[in-house]
Amino acid sequence: MCAGKLGPGALTIAYPLRKGDLAKLTFYEGGAGGYLVRRAGPEALAVIAWEQTDGACPLPNGDLGVCPPSETRVVKLHVPAHVKVHEAIVEIEPDGTRHPIDCAM
């Protein structure tokens, strides 16, 4: 992770995976957001864009609390249940060439 060289799982505590979530990429700057991959049935995965403000929202009892995240499905893919998902963050050049992210740059 590049930002501040946080250790693995540092943001997982604040923005945990929920039931059915397989992976989550979180960006934080005055609120959080990113993308997550979630099982969307026995043979489907959904890529979801999510965002969550760092402000307070009213709770049903009238108190203020953490605002819930909002989600928008980007795509749903047919993926058999036995397939393994591997995460990779890359930079993509205009010509399609892929390079691993280099935090030293």
C-alpha positions in Angstrom: 0.0 0.0 0.0 1.5 3.3 -1.0 -0.2 5.9 1.1 1.9 6.2 4.3 3.1 2.6 3.9 0.3 1.3 6.0 0.5 -2.4 6.8 -1.8 -5.0 5.4 -5.4 -4.7 6.8 -5.0 -1.2 8.1 -8.2 0.0 6.4 -10.0 -3.4 6.7 -10.8 -2.5 10.3 -12.5 0.8 9.3 -14.1 -0.5 6.1 -14.4 -4.3 6.6 -15.5 -6.9 4.1 -19.2 -7.8 4.5 -20.8 -11.2 3.9 -20.2 -12.2 0.3 -17.5 -9.6 -0.3 -14.3 -11.1 -1.8 -12.0 -8.1 -2.1 -12.2 -4.3 -1.5 -10.0 -1.5 -2.8 -10.4 1.6 -0.6 -9.3 5.2 -1.2 -9.6 7.8 1.5 -9.7 11.6 1.2 -12.4 13.4 3.2 -14.5 10.2 3.0 -13.9 6.8 1.7 -14.7 5.0 -1.5 -13.5 2.5 -4.0 -14.5 -0.8 -5.6 -15.4 -4.2 -4.2 -16.0 -7.6 -5.7 -18.9 -9.5 -4.2 -20.6 -12.9 -5.0 -23.8 -12.1 -6.8 -25.1 -15.7 -7.0 -23.6 -19.2 -7.2 -21.9 -18.4 -10.5 -21.6 -14.6 -10.7 -19.5 -11.9 -9.4 -20.4 -8.2 -9.2 -17.9 -5.3 -9.3 -19.4 -2.5 -7.2 -18.3 1.1 -6.8 -18.9 2.3 -3.2 -18.5 5.6 -1.3 -19.0 6.6 2.3 -18.9 10.1 3.8 -16.9 10.7 7.0 -19.7 12.9 8.3 -22.5 12.0 10.7 -26.0 10.8 9.7 -29.1 10.6 11.8 -29.9 7.1 13.2 -33.5 5.8 13.6 -33.4 6.7 17.4 -32.5 10.3 16.6 -28.9 10.1 17.6 -26.0 10.8 15.1 -23.9 7.9 13.9 -21.8 6.6 11.0 -23.3 7.2 7.6 -24.0 4.0 5.6 -22.0 3.4 2.4 -23.8 3.8 -1.0 -23.2 1.3 -3.7 -23.6 1.2 -7.5 -23.1 -2.0 -9.4 -20.6 -1.5 -12.2 -20.8 -4.9 -13.9 -22.0 -8.4 -13.2 -19.8 -11.3 -14.6 -20.5 -15.0 -15.0 -17.8 -16.7 -13.0 -18.1 -20.3 -11.9 -17.9 -20.9 -8.2 -14.6 -22.8 -8.3 -12.7 -19.9 -9.9 -10.0 -18.2 -7.7 -9.9 -14.4 -7.8 -6.5 -12.8 -7.7 -6.0 -9.1 -7.0 -3.5 -7.0 -8.9 -3.1 -3.2 -9.0 -1.4 -2.0 -12.2 -0.9 1.2 -14.1 -2.2 1.0 -17.7 -0.6 3.1 -20.5 -2.7 4.5 -23.3 -1.5 1.7 -25.6 -2.7 -0.9 -23.1 0.8 -1.8 -21.6 0.5 -2.8 -18.0 3.0 -2.0 -15.2 2.9 -3.0 -11.5 2.3 0.0 -9.2 5.6 1.4 -7.9 5.2 3.3 -4.7 8.8 4.6 -4.9 7.9 6.8 -7.9 
